[in-house]
Amino acid sequence: MAGEYDLVIVGSGTAAMVAAMRVSEEGWRVAVADFRPFGGTCALRGCDPKKMLVGGAEALDHVRRMHGRGVVGETAIDWPGLMAFKRSFTDPVPENHLQRYAAKGIDTFHGQARFVDHTRIAIGAETLTFRHALLACGAEPIPLGIQGEQHLMTNEGFLGLESLPHRIVLVGGGYIAAEFSHIAARAGSQVIVLQHAERMLKAFDPDLVGWLMEKFTALGIEVHTGTKVGAVERTNEGFKVHASSAQGPMSFDADLVVHAAGRAPALASLDLEAAGVAVANGRIQLNEYLQSMSNPAIYAAGDAAQVGPPLTPVSSHDAKVVAANMLKGNQRRPDYRGVPSVAFTIPPIAMVGLSEAEARKQGLKFRVKSQKVPDWFTARQAAEPTYGFKVLVDEATDRILGAHLVGPHVDEVINLFALAIRHDLTAADLKRTIFAYPTGASDVGYML
């Protein structure tokens, strides 16, 4: 039903759920709107379904690594079966979200959101008046501005494939390209990655990325860095991707071309100008409280705000900050210290805190311990030779400045370093901790 609301939320992902529940508990009348099925990117089109596919690829990879080490027999990925497993998680999400909202008396609307003015927003044919609005509408693939761009499939499309094409080209070299290439290659596809930068996974430590790239090579993933894609052409056999590098023009044949070149806040359809919301370089202009600097009734969180790292836990954190500020006045600022990030390649690569380059740029005095350690038990037990670390410790305070890991279990172990950074634990504190053995965490003391 249309009417007046204390809070209207655009988007239905993690930030929307957290903020809606918090303010509704204080008696606020809340509406949540989305033109897509309720649940948001992470649960439906991003990290969760991706991790379901990674689980199958990990199981296959472990079996293959253990061949000759007591494990026999061939195994393979049944792509339709793996996708059915993924859907067992994603299919119930929208209805579960709607039920949770209904149980709290939160109204839900399906339709495209568009601001009418500073205090009204249209959701399809309905118009809602709000005291506050929260933009939690996530992100979308950035336009590439190339000929034939319409032929590229997004990450959402890839995660919904009923069958996996034989020849796949990924345009871009970040998280999506790295993770999808590892899944597809293990499922039997020929994979090519075209990255405009000089290396993949630019957010991660270059030394550790170099160690991980050995895995790409072993999988037969063809990676071309320093390569700019200029056009995608449809052919009788599929597609031809035209690109160029310092070596000259090149082309690649594909059955599927995937957009993996970055995402930006999904703001284009909102008509923010009508609401007096200032935008610069594709981002909402926000103050330190995640509030619009030009319309104080409107806040943003998560990927729509893009103030902190584009990660689901950050969306949840932002929503808690925004909810507190709307309820009690602007008092809380987001705190992104010690936010870990993981690319779920196989094995994964993880980071938290400062990179070595960032620490040097800040003029900090620190010690670095870095080593590739395929002979450690954690690597040998998993028959996974790609294992290494780089840890930065402040010389004066003994606090962890940054940790960078690649190898088995590092997607879990990185959280210990995140805990240390966020709560000012020292390297000595971690060394004194008694971890279960043998586990990935039991290696932490040797990394310091």
N, C-alpha and C positions, 0 to 999 in steps of 0.2 A: 504494500500500500504506500501511496505517496504521503508526504507530510513533513513535519519538522523534526529534526534530529539534533541531539547534542554532538554526535560524531557520525560522519559518513566516511567510510573507508573504500578506496578504489583499489581493487586487487583482493585476492583471497588466499595468499600464501602464508608463510610463517609469520611475517610481521603483522599481517591483518589479523590472524587468529590471536596472537599474543596481545595486541593492543585492544582488540574488541573485548576479549575476556576480562582484561584488567579494568577497563572503564565501565563495563556493564555491571561489574560487582559493586560499583559505587552508585548504581542507580541511573546511569546515563542511558538515554535512548540511542541505540546504535543501529546503523545500517551498513551492510557490506555488499559491494557490487562487483561483479566480474562478468565479462562477456564470454569467458571460457568456463569450462567445468571448474568447480570450486576445488581448491587444493594448492594452486600455485605451481611455480616452476619446479622447485626442488622435489616435491612429492610426485608430480605427474610427468614432468618433461625434462628433468635434470638429474640432480645428484642421486636420488633414491633409485629410480629405474636404471640409471647407468650402473650403480653399484650392484644391482641384481645381475646385470649382464657380466660385469667384472667377476662376480662370484663364480659363474660358469667357466669363464676363461682362466681364472686362477686355479680351479680344480683340474682342468685339463693340463695346464702348464705344470702343476705339481706332479701329476702322474707321469708326464713325459720326462721331467727332470729325474724322477726316481727309476726310470727304465735302466736296467743294469745294476740297480741297487736294491734288488729284492722285489721290485714290482714288475709284472709282466702283463702283456696284453695291450691291444690297441684301443684307443678311445678317441672320440670326436665330439664336436659340438653339434647338437641337433638344434639348428637356429629356431625353427617354429616352436619346439619344446621349450627352449630358453625364453623366448618371447612370451609364451603362455605362463611360465613361471613369473616373469616380470609383471604381467597383467594381474596375476593373483594378488599382487600388492597394490598396483595402481588403480584397478577397476573399482574397488570399494571406496576409494578416497573421497570422491565428490559427495556421495551420499552421506558418508560419515561426517564430513564437515558440515553439511546442511543440518544434520541432526544435532550436532553440537551447538550450532548457532541457535537453532529453534529451542533447544532445552534451556538456553540462557535468555530467551526472549529477544534475540537479535534478529532483525529483519534482513532478508537476503533478496537481492535483485540481480537478474540476469540481463545484461545488455551493455552496450558500449557507453562509457562515461564521457560526458562533455560538459564543461563548465558553462553556465549561462551568465553568471556575474560573480561578484565577490562572495556571495553567501548562498548561491543556488547551483545545483548540478543536475543535469539531465541524465537519466539512465534509460536508454531506449526512449519509450514514449512517456516515461514518468519524470517528474521534476521534484527534487528533494531540496528542502532548505536546511542548512547546517549552521551550527555554532562553530564547529571545528570540522576540518576535513583532513584525512591522512592519505597521502599518496603512497601506496604500497603495491604499485602496479608492475614492479619488476623491470626486467631488461629485455631487449630484443636484439637480433643480429644487426650489426652496423651495415649500412649500405656500402657496397664496394665500388660502385660507380663504374662497372665494367660492362662491356657488351655481352649479352647473354646471361646477365646476372640472374634472371628469372629461372634459369635451369638448375641453380644450386639448391640443394636440400639443406634445411636447417638441422640443428641437433635434435629438435623435436621429431622431425621426419625420420631421422636415422633410428631413433629409439622406438619408432613404431613400425619398422620394416618387417613385413611378414616373411620375406626371404632376403638373403644377403647376396648382393651382386658380386660378381667375380672380380671386377676391376674397379677399385675405389680410389678417387683422388680427393684429398683433403686440402682445402685452401686455408692456410693459416698454420701456426705452429705452437699454439698455447695448450691449455688444459684439454680442450675438446679434441684437438687433433691428436695429442699424445695418447689420451685414453681410448678414443675410438679406434685409432690405428692398432693398438695392442689387442683390443677385442676382436676386430675384424681379421687381423692377420692370423690369430689363433683359430678363428672359425673357418679359415681356408681361403680368404680373399687375398688378392694381390693389391697391396696398398702403397700409394705414393703420397708424400706430404710435400707441399709447396709452401715454403716459409719465406716471407720477404726479408726478415731480419737475418743476422749472421749466425744465429743459433736458435734452436727450439727452446721453449720453456724459459723465456727471458726473465721471469720473476724469480727463478731458482738459481742457486749458486752454479757458476759455469763449470767448475771442476766436477761437481757431482752430476751435472747434466751430461758432461762428457763421458763419465762412467756409465750412465744410463744409456747413452746412445749406442754403446756396444750391444745392448740388448735389442735395439731397433735393427741393427745390422744382422744379428743372429736370427731375427725373425723374418728377415727378407724385406723389411719395410724400407722403401726407397725414399730418402729424405733429401730434398734440394733446398738448401738455405741460400739467402741472397737472391731469391727468385721472386719476381713480381708477375702475378697473373694479370693478363690483359683482356682476355675474352674467353667465353665458353660457347662452343658451337655444337649444335645438335647434328648428328650424323646418322646414317642408316644403321650403324652398329651401336650407337649410343651417343657419346659426347667426345669432343676433342677440346682439350684445355690448352690455350695458347699462352705462353709465358716467355719471360726473358730474364737473363742474368748477365753477369760480366762476360760470360763465355758466348753470349749471343742469344738469338731466339731459339725456342724449343717448343715442342708440343707433346701432349700426353693423351692417349686414348683411355676412355673410362666408360663404365656402365652407370656409375653414380659419381656425382661431384658434390661434396659436402662443404657448406660454409662453416669454417672453424677459425674465422679471422677476427673474433671479438664481438662484444655486445655493449650496448649503451642503454641508458634509461628509456623505457617505453612511454614517451611523453607526447608523441606527435598528434595523437587523436584527441587529447584532452582539452584543447583550446585554452591553454593556460593564460593566454593574453586576456581573455574575457574575465578571468578571475583576478587579474592584476598580479600574477605570479611571474617574477622575473626569471629568465633563463639565459645562461651564457655558456656557449660552447657545448650545448646539449645537456647541461646540468642545471637543476633548479638552484637558484641563489639562496643558500640557507645560512642562518647564523649558527652559533656554537650549540644551540639547543635543538637543532634540526628543524627549525621553524623558518618558513618563507620570510625573507627580508623585506618583501614588498606587500605581502598579505598575511598578517600575523595569525589569521584564523586557520592557516594551512600549514601542515607539517609533512615531512617525507621520511621514509625509513627504508633500509635495505638497499636493493639494487636501484630503486627509483631515486634514492638520495645520492648514492654512490659517493659517500663521504668516507666510509671505512672500506675494508676489503670486500669484494663481492662474494660473500660466503653466507650460508644459511644461519650459522650462529650469530653473525653480525646483524642479520635482519631481526632476529629475536632480541638481541641486545638493544638495537635502535628502537624497537617497538616499546620496550620497557622504559627507555629514556623518554620517548615521546609521550607515552601514557602518563608518566609521573609529571611531566611538564604541563600537560593539558589539565590534569586534575588539581595540581597544587601551585601552578605558576612555574615559570622557567627557573629551575634550580639545578637540574641534572644535565651534564654534558656526557656524550659518549666517550668511552675509554677503550681504545683499541690496542692497549698494551698486551703483548703476549698472545696474539691471535694466530694460531697455527694454520697452515695451508698445506694441502696434500694434492698431488696429481696421482690418480689411481691407475698408473701404469702397473705393469707386472714385471719386477717388483715396483712398489710405489716410491715416490720421491716426496720429501716433506721438508718444511722450513718453518721457523718462527723467529721473530726478532729481526735484528739487523743483519744485513749481508756484510761480508768483509769489506766490500767497496764503500758501503754506506758508513761503516764504523770508521774507516780511514778518512773519509770526507769530513766527518764530524770532528776529526782530530783526537779521537779517543785513544788511550793507551791500553792495549789489550794483548792477551796471548791467544794464539790460535793452535788448536790441535786438529790435524786433519790426516786421514789415513784411509786407504782402500784396504779392506780386511776380508778377503774371500776365505782366509784360513781360520777365522773365528768360528766357534761352534755354531752360532746362530746361522751363519751362511752354510756351513757344511751339513748341518742337520737337515736343512731345507734343500740341499743340493742346488743352491743359488749362489753363483760366484759374484754377482753384482751386489756388493755390500760395502758401504763406506760412510764417512761422516766428516763434518767440519764444525767445530764448536768454538765460539768466541767468548772469552771471559775477561771482564774488566780487571786490570792490574790492581787498581786502588781498592775496589770494593769486593772483589771476588764474585761479583754477580754475573749471571749469564747474560750476554749481550745478544747472542744469536746462536741458533743451532740449525744445522742442515744435514739431512740424513737421506740415504737411499739404500734400499734393500728390504729383506724380509721384516715384517712387523713394524716398520718405521712409521706407518700411519697411526699406530697406537703409541709408540715410544715418544713421538714428538710432543705428545700431550704432557709428559713429565717436564720437558723443557719449557713448555708454555706455562705450566703451573709455577715453575721457578721464576720465570720472567715477570709474570703478573703479580706474584706475591713476594718478590724480592728475596727469594731463597738464593743462597750462594752455592758455588761449586762444591764447597766443603759440605754443605747441607746434603746435597745429592750424593756425595761420596759416602757420607755416614749412613745413608738410608740402606736398609737391608731389603733387597728385592727378592722375589721368588726366583729360584734358579732351577733349571736353565730356562730363561725367558729372554725376549729381546730387551726388556728393561734391565736385566742384570748386566748388560753391556754398558750402561750409562756411566758407571764409575770409571771405566776404562777410556771413555771418550773425553774425559776432563783432565 
